[in-house]
């Protein structure tokens, strides 16, 4: 698995606390970035909703982020 890039680290530092959806995060390519962070064990993902209206939510695995 590839190491985390600078963009991965920046995205991780700017994630909200608790469960969130990736679509409107304030950085470039948020869905892709969350998928990369999940692959590296930095995010947990759950699928919510009822078919056909389902979506993914993510949460940091290292606990809440504190500014």
Residue, then its C-alpha position, 0 to 999 in steps of 0.5 A: x500500500x502506498x504511503x499517505x500523500x500530503x493531500x491525504x494528510x491535509x484532508x485528514x486534518x480537515x475532517x469533521x468530527x463524528x460521522x459525515x458524508x464525503x460529498x461536500x467536504x472542503x477539499x479537492x476530490x473528497x470521495x476519492x480522498x476518503x476512500x484512500x484514507x479508509x484503505x489506510x485505516x484512518x477512516x471507518x465507513x458505514x453504508x446507511x439508508x434504504x435501497x435505492x437511496x443508500x450512501x456512505x458515511x465516514x468517521x475517523x478511527x483515531x477518535x475525535x479531531x480537536x483543533 
